Amino acid sequence: MMVNLKQFFDATNPSKTLFVEDSELDQQYYIDFSSVRGGKIIEDLRDNITLWSPEQPTCQLFTGHIGCGKSTELLRLKAELEREGFHVVYFESSKDLEMGDVDVGDILLAIAKRVSESLDRLTLEEPKRLKSILQGAAKLLQTEMEFDKFELEALGNKFSASKEGITVDSFGNQFSAGKEGVTVVAMGIAKITAKVKASPDLRSKLRGYLEPQTNGIIEAINKEILEPAIAKLKEHGKKGLVAIVDNLDKVDSSRKPWGRLQQEYLFVDRGEQLRSLHCHLVYTMPLALRFSNDFGTLMERFLIKPQMLPMVPVQCRDGSENTEGMELLRQMVLARAFPELKPEQRLEKITALFEDAQTLDRLCQVSGGHVRNILRMLNDSIKKQRGLPIARQTLEEVICAYRNERTLAVTDEEWELLRLVMERKKVAGDDGYHTLIRSMFVYEYRDAAGSWFDINPILA
């Protein structure tokens, strides 16, 4: 069987998230690693909503190394919740927020916007209080930037009636009666946040206005959007509303002007406000917070232990090969070229992609079970080889380039910490280990005995 080089290259794109429920091809690409990742984590997140608390709002945290497959798993969670009868709003917060400078009000408004946008088939009363807050923000900011006349009119909800009973806003957008209030609120949030996203000064000015009103904003979102929406959804046969906020694990670890790390500020200091919305919530959380001195306080704020998605193990604690983990990683690579074949049939095709089976194993082992890094090195090897099969020498050259990039960033003190991690398979909670985790110098795994750690094999 000939492999289409361009199709295989596209299939190994490391930035591609698998939409398992929407694409039959993505479903064939998907490999279930739960058996080697310490349990059915997504099923636990789902059951906390559908089985244990379907009527009362829940707030759950989900974390793991960047690139380990969280987004793919969250999209699978979305699909499973929808099958259970819930209305699910999934969005990547990085598309709405400036990740280097995030405040709790930004997150709350982003959720309100995304939920409102998803309610296009529901008739809800006009959210007057929330609209009034947005009008105040628009008036405050128009002295600092140019809101055109039409945008301000949209925030003021000025509509003209058409003959068919459809309302038309100043942009020419049409809304059926009863829906325009929520829709314009979503539009107003989008306009304001888009205009201030690129300007630290404007963000600061906006927060100075919104911060004293945070509790009022939460109450307005709950009373004017979430609670009415859930009631209407139930009238239409839905069991409830779930908001999945992805990519919050990517907020910078920079310090706020008063010295507090942004990650701790959002999830510890403001955790109670993040979980105050009256719908089911799932947030991704920065992995480094698991090693923070404030982690205990964080769990008290959210009243639940965060769910962790570990790496796929390529070896066991004792250094021996993890047979099952390696088998699954081989299948992940082979499925990108032979999605229609059965697992045992794919193994017969290794030499169509690689010089030999050992070259594929080398790729899996040196990745440390980091899903995105396997695809990244494979993608680069395809480009370097300019054809198939990939030679061992080509792969080693790609590995060498990655190793050199990584080692440039490691300090002498960090090398000492890395040696301790290799010996003890443990990570302590001080700042040095925070850096190792955040820089992905160290990976976390899980087995029957619990979590254990090892250094990124590319540094070994």
For each residue, the residues with C-beta under 8 A, 3 or more apart:
1: 338 349 352
2: 352
3: 7 8 337 338 352 353 388
4: 7 8
5: 8 9 382 387 388
6: 9 10
7: 3 4 10 11
8: 3 4 5 11 12 336 337 353 382 388
9: 5 6 12 13 379 382 383
10: 6 7 13
11: 7 8 29 336 337 339
12: 8 9 336 375 378 379 382
13: 9 10 16 375 379
14: 67 372 373 375 376 379
15:
16: 13
17: 71 72 75
18: 23 26 29 30 72 75
19: 22 23 26 75
20: 23 26 27 30 72 75 76 79
21: 27 75 76 78 79
22: 19 26
23: 18 19 20 26 27
24: 27 28
25: 28 29 339
26: 18 19 20 22 23 29 30
27: 20 21 23 24 30
28: 24 25 335 339 340
29: 11 18 25 26 332 335 336 339
30: 18 20 26 27 72 76
31: 328 331 332 335
32: 35
33: 36 37 69 312 325 328
34: 37 39 40 41 42 43
35: 32 324 328
36: 33 312 313 322 324 325 328
37: 33 34 41 309 310 311 312 446
38: 41 310 446 447
39: 34 44 446
40: 34 43 44
41: 34 37 38 44 45 62 73 307 308 309
42: 34 45 46 73 74 76 77 80
43: 34 40 46 47 80
44: 39 40 41 47 48 307
45: 41 42 48 49 60 62 77 282 307
46: 42 43 49 50 77 80 81 84
47: 43 44 50 51 52
48: 44 45 51 52 53 58 60 304
49: 45 46 52 53 54 58 81 86 240 242 280
50: 46 47 54 81 84 86 239
51: 47 48 54
52: 47 48 49
53: 48 49 56 57 58
54: 49 50 51 239 240
55: 240
56: 53
57: 53 277 278 279 280 281
58: 48 49 53 280 281 304
59: 274 275 280 281 282 283 302 303 304
60: 45 48 281 282 283 302 304 306 307
61: 267 282 283 284 285 302 304 306 307
62: 41 45 70 74 282 283 284 285 306 307 309
63: 70 249 284 285 286 287 289 290 306 307 308 309
64: 68 69 70 249 287 308 309 310
65: 68 287 311 370 440 443 444
66: 249 250 287 372 440
67: 14 370 371 372 373
68: 64 65 309 310 311 370 371 372
69: 33 64 72 73 309 371 372
70: 62 63 64 73 74 246 249 284 309
71: 17 74 75 92 246 247
72: 17 18 20 30 69 75 76
73: 41 42 69 70 76 77 309
74: 42 62 70 71 77 78 90 244 246 282 284
75: 17 18 19 20 21 71 72 78 79 90
76: 20 21 30 42 72 73 79 80
77: 42 45 46 73 74 80 81 244 282
78: 21 74 75 81 82 88 90 242 244
79: 20 21 75 76 82 83
80: 42 43 46 76 77 83 84
81: 46 49 50 77 78 84 86 88 242
82: 78 79 85 86 87 88
83: 79 80
84: 46 50 80 81 239
85: 82 237 238 239
86: 49 50 81 82 238 239 240 241 242 280
87: 82 118 233 238 240 241 242
88: 78 81 82 241 242 243 244
89: 111 114 115 118 241 242 243 244
90: 74 75 78 244 246
91: 95 96 110 114 244 245 246
92: 71 95 246 247
93: 96 97 99 107 110 245 246 247 248
94: 97 99 247 250
95: 91 92
96: 91 93 106 110 113 114 193
97: 93 94 102 106 107 110 193 197
98: 101 102 197 198 203
99: 93 94 102 247 250 251 252
100: 251 252 254
101: 98 200 203 252 254 262
102: 97 98 99 106 107 248 251 262 266
103: 106 107 207 211 266
104: 107 108 214 266 270 273 274
105: 108 109 207 210 211 214 217
106: 96 97 102 103 109 110 193
107: 93 97 102 103 104 110 111 245 248 266 274
108: 104 105 111 112 214 217 218 221 273 274 277
109: 105 106 112 113 189 193 210 217
110: 91 93 96 97 106 107 113 114 189 193 245
111: 89 107 108 114 115 221 243 245 277 281
112: 108 109 115 116 130 185 186 189 221 225
113: 96 109 110 116 117 185 186 189 190 193
114: 89 91 96 110 111 117 118 186 243
115: 89 111 112 118 119 225 226 229 241 243 279
116: 112 113 119 182 183 185 186 189 225
117: 113 114 120 183 186
118: 87 89 114 115
119: 115 116 122 124 179 182 229 232
120: 117 179 183
121:
122: 119 179 182 229 232 233 236
123: 176 177 178 179 232
124: 119 127 178 179 181 182 225 228 229 232
125: 178 181 224 228
126: 131 157 180 181 182
127: 124 130 131 181 182 185 220 224 225
128: 131 132 181 224
129: 132 133 216 219 220 223 224
130: 112 127 133 134 185 217 220 221 224 225
131: 126 127 128 134 135 155 157 181 184 185 188
132: 128 129 135 136
133: 129 130 136 137 210 213 216 217 220
134: 130 131 137 138 155 185 188 189 192
135: 131 132 138 139 155 156 188
136: 132 133 139 140 209
137: 133 134 140 141 192 206 209 210
138: 134 135 141 142 147 151 152 155 188 191 192
139: 135 136 142
140: 136 137 143 205 206 209
141: 137 138 144 145 147 192 195 196 202 205 206
142: 138 139 145 146 147 152
143: 140
144: 141 201 202 205
145: 141 142 195 199 202
146: 142
147: 138 141 142 151 152 191 195
148: 151 152
149: 152 153 170
150: 153 154 170 171
151: 138 147 148 154 155 170 191
152: 138 142 147 148 149 155 156
153: 149 150 156 158 169 170
154: 150 151 157 158 169 170 171 184 187 188 191
155: 131 134 135 138 151 152 184 188 191
156: 135 152 153
157: 126 131 154 180 181 184
158: 153 154 169 170
159: 167 168 169 175 180
160: 167 168
161: 165 167 168
162: 165 166 167 168 174
163:
164:
165: 161 162 176 177
166: 162 174 175 176 177
167: 159 160 161 162 174 175 176 177 180
168: 159 160 161 162 172 173 174 175
169: 153 154 158 159 172 173 175 180 184
170: 149 150 151 153 154 158
171: 150 154
172: 168 169
173: 168 169 183 187
174: 162 166 167 168
175: 159 166 167 168 169 179 180 183
176: 123 165 166 167 179
177: 123 165 166 167 180
178: 123 124 125 181
179: 119 120 122 123 124 175 176 182 183
180: 126 157 159 167 169 175 177 183 184
181: 124 125 126 127 128 131 157 178 184 185
182: 116 119 122 124 126 127 179 185 186 225
183: 116 117 120 173 175 179 180 186 187
184: 131 154 155 157 169 180 181 187 188
185: 112 113 116 127 130 131 134 181 182 188 189 225
186: 112 113 114 116 117 182 183 189 190
187: 154 173 183 184 190 191
188: 131 134 135 138 154 155 184 185 191 192
189: 109 110 112 113 116 134 185 186 192 193
190: 113 186 187 193 194
191: 138 147 151 154 155 187 188 194 195
192: 134 137 138 141 188 189 195 196 206
193: 96 97 106 109 110 113 189 190 196 197
194: 190 191 197
195: 141 145 147 191 192 199 202
196: 141 192 193 199 202 203 206
197: 97 98 193 194 203
198: 98
199: 145 195 196 202 203
200: 101 203 204
201: 144 204 205
202: 141 144 145 195 196 199 205 206
203: 98 101 196 197 199 200 206 207
204: 200 201 207 208
205: 140 141 144 201 202 208 209
206: 137 140 141 192 196 202 203 209 210
207: 103 105 203 204 210 211
208: 204 205 211
209: 136 137 140 205 206 212 213
210: 105 109 133 137 206 207 213 214 217
211: 103 105 207 208 214
212: 209
213: 133 209 210 216 217
214: 104 105 108 210 211 217 218 273
215: 218 219 273
216: 129 133 213 219 220
217: 105 108 109 130 133 210 213 214 220 221
218: 108 214 215 221 222 273 276 277
219: 129 215 216 222 223
220: 127 129 130 133 216 217 223 224 225
221: 108 111 112 130 217 218 224 225 226 277
222: 218 219 225 226 227 276 277 278
223: 129 219 220 227 228
224: 125 127 128 129 130 220 221 228
225: 112 115 116 124 127 130 182 185 220 221 222 228 229
226: 115 221 222 229 230 241 277 278 279
227: 222 223 230 231 278
228: 124 125 223 224 225 231 232
229: 115 119 122 124 225 226 232 233 241
230: 226 227 233 234 240 241 278 279
231: 227 228 234 235
232: 119 122 123 124 228 229 235 236
233: 87 122 229 230 236 238 240 241
234: 230 231 237 238 239 240
235: 231 232
236: 122 232 233
237: 85 234
238: 85 86 87 233 234 241
239: 50 54 84 85 86 234
240: 49 54 55 86 87 230 233 234 279 280
241: 86 87 88 89 115 226 229 230 233 238 279 280
242: 49 78 81 86 87 88 89 279 280 281 282
243: 88 89 111 114 115 277 279 280 281 282
244: 74 77 78 88 89 90 91 282
245: 91 93 107 110 111 248 281 282 283 284
246: 70 71 74 90 91 92 93 284
247: 71 92 93 94 99 250 284
248: 93 102 107 245 251 266 283 284 285 286
249: 63 64 66 70 284 285 286 287
250: 66 94 99 247 286
251: 99 100 102 248 262 263 266 286
252: 99 100 101 262
253: 261 262 263 286 288 438
254: 100 101 261 262
255: 259 260 261 262
256: 259 260 261 262 265
257:
258:
259: 255 256
260: 255 256 264 265 269
261: 253 254 255 256 264 265
262: 101 102 251 252 253 254 255 256 265 266
263: 251 253 266 267 286 288 289 292
264: 260 261 267 268 269 289 292 294
265: 256 260 261 262 268 269 270
266: 102 103 104 107 248 251 262 263 269 270 271 274
267: 61 263 264 270 271 274 285 286 289 298 301 302
268: 264 265 271 289 292 294 297 298 301
269: 260 264 265 266
270: 104 265 266 267 273 274
271: 266 267 268 274 275 298 301 302
272: 275 276 301
273: 104 108 214 215 218 270 276
274: 59 104 107 108 266 267 270 271 281 283 302
275: 59 271 272 281 301 302 303
276: 218 222 272 273
277: 57 108 111 218 221 222 226 243 281
278: 57 222 226 227 230
279: 57 115 226 230 240 241 242 243
280: 49 57 58 59 86 240 241 242 243
281: 57 58 59 60 111 242 243 245 274 275 277
282: 45 59 60 61 62 74 77 242 243 244 245
283: 59 60 61 62 245 248 274
284: 61 62 63 70 74 245 246 247 248 249
285: 61 62 63 248 249 267 289 306
286: 63 248 249 250 251 253 263 267 289 438
287: 63 64 65 66 249 290 308 437 438 444
288: 253 263 291 292 434 437 438
289: 63 263 264 267 268 285 286 292 294 295 298 306
290: 63 287 295 306 308
291: 288 295 427 428 429 433 434 437
292: 263 264 268 288 289 295 298 429 434
293: 429
294: 264 268 289 297 298
295: 289 290 291 292 298 299 429
296: 299 300
297: 268 294 300 301
298: 267 268 271 289 292 294 295 301 302 306
299: 295 296 302 303 304 305 306
300: 296 297 303
301: 267 268 271 272 275 297 298
302: 59 60 61 267 271 274 275 298 299 306
303: 59 275 299 300
304: 48 58 59 60 61 299
305: 299
306: 60 61 62 63 285 289 290 298 299 302
307: 41 44 45 60 61 62 63
308: 41 63 64 287 290 444 446 451
309: 37 41 62 63 64 68 69 70 73
310: 37 38 64 68 313 443 444 445 446 451
311: 37 65 68 368 369 370 443 444 445
312: 33 36 37 325 328 329 369 370 371
313: 36 310 316 322 325 369 445 447
314: 321 322 325 326 329 364 365 367 368 369 457
315: 319 320 321 322 325 365 454
316: 313 319 320 321 322 447
317: 425 447 449 452
318:
319: 315 316
320: 315 316
321: 314 315 316 326
322: 36 313 314 315 316 325 326
323: 326 327
324: 35 36 327 328
325: 33 36 312 313 314 315 322 328 329 369
326: 314 321 322 323 329 330 361 364 365
327: 323 324 330 331
328: 31 33 35 36 312 324 325 331 332
329: 312 314 325 326 332 333 364 367 369 374
330: 326 327 333 334 347 350 360 361 364
331: 31 327 328 334 335 343 346
332: 29 31 328 329 335 336 371 374
333: 329 330 336 337 353 360 363 364 374 378
334: 330 331 337 338 346 347 349 350 353 360
335: 28 29 31 331 332 338 339 346
336: 8 11 12 29 332 333 339 375
337: 3 8 11 333 334 349 352 353
338: 1 3 334 335 341 345 346 349
339: 11 25 28 29 335 336
340: 28
341: 338 345 346 349
342: 345 346
343: 331 346 347
344: 347 348
345: 338 341 342 348 349
346: 331 334 335 338 341 342 343 349 350
347: 330 334 343 344 350
348: 344 345
349: 1 334 337 338 341 345 346 352 353
350: 330 334 346 347 353 354 356 357 360
351: 354 355 356 357 389
352: 1 2 3 337 349 388 389
353: 3 8 333 334 337 349 350 360 388 389 390
354: 350 351 357 359 360 363 389 390 395
355: 351 359 389 390 391 392
356: 350 351 359 360 392
357: 350 351 354 360 361
358: 361 362 392
359: 354 355 356 362 363 390 391 392 395
360: 330 333 334 350 353 354 356 357 363 364
361: 326 330 357 358 364 365
362: 358 359 365 366 392 395 396 399
363: 333 354 359 360 366 367 374 377 378 381 395
364: 314 326 329 330 333 360 361 367 369 374
365: 314 315 326 361 362 368 457
366: 362 363 377 399 457 458
367: 314 329 363 364 370 373 374 377 457
368: 311 314 365 373 443 454 456 457 458
369: 311 312 313 314 325 329 364 443 445
370: 65 67 68 311 312 367 373 374 440 443 456
371: 67 68 69 312 332 374 375
372: 14 66 67 68 69 375 376
373: 14 67 367 368 370 376 377 402
374: 329 332 333 363 364 367 370 371 377 378
375: 12 13 14 336 371 372 378 379
376: 14 372 373 379 380
377: 363 366 367 373 374 380 381 395 398 399 402
378: 12 333 363 374 375 381 382 390
379: 9 12 13 14 375 376 382 383
380: 376 377 383 384 398 401
381: 363 377 378 384 385 390 394 395 398
382: 5 8 9 12 378 379 385 388 390
383: 9 379 380 386
384: 380 381 394 397 398
385: 381 382 388 390 391 394
386: 383
387: 5
388: 3 5 8 352 353 382 385
389: 351 352 353 354 355
390: 353 354 355 359 378 381 382 385 394 395
391: 355 359 385 394 395
392: 355 356 358 359 362 395 396
393: 396 397
394: 381 384 385 390 391 397 398
395: 354 359 362 363 377 381 390 391 392 398 399
396: 362 392 393 399 400
397: 384 393 394 400 401
398: 377 380 381 384 394 395 401 402
399: 362 366 377 395 396 402 403 458
400: 396 397 403 404
401: 380 397 398 404 405
402: 373 377 398 399 405 406 458
403: 399 400 406 407 458 459
404: 400 401 407 408
405: 401 402 408 409
406: 402 403 409 410 441 456 458 459
407: 403 404 410 459
408: 404 405
409: 405 406 439
410: 406 407 414 415 418 441 459
411: 414 415
412: 415 416
413: 416 417 432
414: 410 411 417 418 432 435 436 441
415: 410 411 412 418 419
416: 412 413 419 420
417: 413 414 420 421 432 433 436
418: 410 414 415 421 422 436 441 442 455 459
419: 415 416 422 423
420: 416 417 423 424
421: 417 418 424 425 426 427 436 442 453 454 455
422: 418 419 425 454 455 460
423: 419 420
424: 420 421
425: 317 421 422 452 453 454
426: 421 452 453
427: 291 421 433 436 437 442 444 453
428: 291 433
429: 291 292 293 295 433
430: 433 434
431: 434 435
432: 413 414 417 435 436
433: 291 417 427 428 429 430 436 437 442
434: 288 291 292 430 431 437 438
435: 414 431 432 438 439 441
436: 414 417 418 421 427 432 433 439 441 442
437: 287 288 291 427 433 434 440 441 442 444
438: 253 286 287 288 434 435
439: 409 435 436
440: 65 66 370 437 443 456
441: 406 410 414 418 435 436 437 455 456 459
442: 418 421 427 433 436 437 453 454 455 456
443: 65 310 311 368 369 370 440 453 454 455 456
444: 65 287 308 310 311 427 437 451 452 453
445: 310 311 313 369 451 452 453 454
446: 37 38 39 308 310 450 451 452
447: 38 313 316 317 450 452
448:
449: 317 452
450: 446 447
451: 308 310 444 445 446
452: 317 425 426 444 445 446 447 449
453: 421 425 426 427 442 443 444 445
454: 315 368 421 422 425 442 443 445 457
455: 418 421 422 441 442 443 459 460
456: 368 370 406 440 441 442 443 459 460
457: 314 365 366 367 368 454 460
458: 366 368 399 402 403 406
459: 403 406 407 410 418 441 455 456
460: 422 455 456 457
